[in-house]
Amino acid sequence: MTIKELEELVLAMPNARLDFPFGEDVNVYKAPVGDDEKMFALIPNNKSPLQISLKCDPQLAVKLRSEYESVMEGYHLNKKHWNTILLTGQLSDEQIKDLIVHSYNLVLGIH
């Protein structure tokens, strides 16, 4: 998967938008929540392998980290609620898409 394909998946979420609150090196994707916006995905630029950080249910986060070495605690994020995933092929594109939807739904409070 390329960064463009990954970004298309993230921006396909309803009302998702790209922002740069941490500078041009990190693409931050937000969703509207009430009168505010919350991050649900972060993609650093110029990282190899490509990676994405996503919000995750704490129990699922621990399970994924134990099953896949390409899934780690969120880099510079709350380690309990965020995972950073290296796109090395260990997780399928469909699994990545499902985790993007999961993150988006958590931020919006959809279970």
N, C-alpha and C positions, 0 to 999 in steps of 0.2 A: 504494500500500500504506500502511496506517495503522500506527502504532506497536503497536497491539493485534494486528493481523494478523502483523506482524513478530515480536513476542514469542511468539505462538502457534507460529510456525515453529520458533523457537529452543527453546522449552520442549517441543516434540514429540520432541526427541532423547531417547533413553533415559536416565533418571536425571538429566537436566539440572535445575539449580535456579538460582533467582535469588538474588543476594547484593548487598550494598552496601558493599564494602570501601573505596570511595573517596568515600562519602557518598551522599546521596539523589539527586544530580544525574546519576549514571551507573548504569544497570542493568548488572550484571555477571553473566554466565551461566557456570556452572561445570559440569564433568563429573567424576565420581569416577574417579580413576586410582590404583589400589592403595589405600593408606591415606590418600591425599591427594585434593585436588581441584585442577583446573586450569581457568583461564579459556579459553573458546573463542569468546566473543562479548561485545561491549560495545555498549550502546545509550545514548547520552547523552539525557537528557530535555530537552525544550524547545529542540531544535535545528531549524532550518529551513534547508534541507530535512532531512528525516529522514535519519539516517546510522547505520551499523553498522560496527564494527571486527571483523575476523575474522582468525584465523590462516590462513596460506597458505603453500604450498610456495614457496620463494624464486624458482624459475624461473617458476612460474605467476604469482607476484606481479608480477614485472617485466613479463611479457607483458601482463597485465591493465592495468597502469598505462600501458603504451605504446598500448594499443588504446582505452582509455576515459578521458576526462578526469574522469569522476566517480569513478574509482578512484585513490586516493592512498596514499602511505606511511602506515602506522599512526600515528595522532595520539597522541602520548605513549606510544608502544609501540615495540618493536624493529622498526625500519624494514625489516629483512631478512625478517622472518617474519610481519608483520602488514600488512594493508591496511585503510584506512578507505574505505568506499563511501558516496557520497551517493546517496540513492534519488530520483533525478531522472527516472527512466523510461528512462535510457540502457541499463541492464541490465534484463532482463525479470524478473518475479517468479520464474520458474523458474530463471534464472541465480542469483538471490540465494539461493534455496532450496538449489541445488547447492553454492554456496560455504559456506553454513552447515553442510551435511553434510560438506564437505571439511574445514572447520575442526575440527569435532567429531572426525572420524576421525583427523586429525593429532594432536590432543591425546591421544586414546586409543591412538595407535600403530597404527591400522588403515590399511593402504595399499591 
